[in-house]
Amino acid sequence: MADNRKADDGLEARIGAHIRAFRKAKGYTQAELAELSGVDNMTISRLENGVRTPTVEHLLKLASVLDVSASRLLGEGELKVSSDALALAQVMDGLNAEQRKFVLDLIILYTQRHAQ
C-alpha cells in the first residue's frame, strides 16, 4: 500500500507543477486564478503543492481559465520548462498584474518583430 501512496504523491506533485506552470505562463497569481476560476485560493495552493488531488470539477474550471485542456493539466503532452522560462516566472512572481502584463506585451512585441 505504501508503494501506491508514493505513486499517488508523485502524480499529485506533477499535476500541481503543471497547474503552476500554466498559471504563471498566463501571468496570474494564485489569487487571480482563484477569482477567475471560482476555485478557492487555498485549494489552488494545495493543488500546486501536490497536497491535494484535483477533482474533475476543479480541473475543468482551471483548464477553462488557463486555456488548456484538462488532459494537459494532468500531464498529457508533458510540459517541458526551460531554466530561462523558470527564471522568467520567478521574476514575474515579484510583479503586480499591470507590470506582468507590460512585460508579457513587451516579450510578445519583441518576438513578433524578431521572429524568423
C-alpha positions in Angstrom: 0.0 0.0 0.0 2.9 2.4 0.7 4.0 2.0 -2.9 0.6 3.1 -4.2 0.7 6.1 -1.9 4.1 7.0 -3.2 3.0 6.8 -6.8 -0.1 9.0 -5.9 2.1 11.6 -4.2 4.2 11.8 -7.3 1.2 12.2 -9.5 -0.2 15.0 -7.4 3.1 16.8 -7.4 3.3 16.6 -11.2 -0.3 17.8 -11.7 0.4 20.6 -9.3 3.6 21.6 -11.2 1.5 21.7 -14.5 -1.2 23.9 -12.9 1.5 26.2 -11.5 3.4 26.4 -14.9 0.3 27.2 -16.9 -0.9 29.7 -14.3 2.5 31.5 -14.4 2.5 31.4 -18.2 -0.7 33.3 -18.2 0.8 35.8 -15.7 -1.8 35.0 -13.0 -1.2 34.9 -9.2 -2.9 32.2 -7.3 -5.5 34.7 -6.0 -6.2 35.9 -9.6 -6.7 32.3 -10.8 -9.0 31.6 -7.8 -11.1 34.6 -8.6 -11.3 33.8 -12.3 -12.0 30.1 -11.9 -14.2 30.1 -8.8 -11.8 27.6 -7.2 -10.8 28.6 -3.6 -7.3 30.2 -3.3 -6.3 27.7 -0.6 -7.4 24.8 -2.9 -5.2 26.1 -5.7 -2.3 26.4 -3.3 -2.8 22.8 -2.1 -3.1 21.6 -5.7 0.1 23.3 -6.8 2.0 22.0 -3.9 0.9 18.4 -4.5 -1.0 18.2 -1.2 -4.4 17.6 -2.8 -5.7 15.7 -5.9 -7.9 17.9 -8.1 -11.5 17.0 -8.6 -12.8 16.8 -12.2 -14.8 20.0 -11.5 -11.6 21.8 -10.4 -9.7 20.5 -13.4 -12.4 21.7 -15.8 -12.6 25.2 -14.2 -8.9 25.7 -14.1 -8.4 24.4 -17.7 -11.0 26.8 -19.0 -9.4 29.8 -17.4 -5.9 28.7 -18.4 -6.9 28.0 -22.0 -5.7 24.4 -21.9 -7.3 21.0 -21.9 -7.8 19.2 -18.6 -5.6 16.4 -20.1 -2.7 19.0 -20.4 -3.1 19.8 -16.7 -2.9 16.1 -16.0 0.4 15.9 -17.9 -0.6 14.7 -21.4 1.8 16.2 -23.8 4.2 16.7 -20.9 5.2 20.3 -20.4 8.9 21.0 -20.6 10.1 24.2 -18.9 13.5 25.6 -19.7 15.6 27.2 -17.0 15.1 30.5 -18.7 11.3 30.1 -18.5 11.6 29.2 -14.8 13.8 32.3 -14.2 11.3 34.5 -16.0 8.4 33.0 -14.0 10.3 33.9 -10.8 10.8 37.5 -11.9 7.1 37.7 -12.9 6.1 36.5 -9.5 7.5 39.7 -8.0 5.5 41.9 -10.2 1.9 43.2 -9.9 -0.7 42.4 -12.6 -0.1 45.6 -14.5 3.7 45.1 -14.6 3.3 41.4 -15.6 1.0 42.5 -18.5 3.6 45.1 -19.6 6.4 42.5 -19.6 4.3 39.9 -21.5 3.3 42.5 -24.0 6.9 43.6 -24.4 8.1 40.0 -25.0 5.3 39.3 -27.5 6.1 42.5 -29.4 9.8 41.7 -29.4 9.2 38.1 -30.7 6.9 39.3 -33.4 9.4 41.9 -34.7 12.4 39.5 -34.5 10.8 36.2 -35.4 12.4 34.5 -38.4 
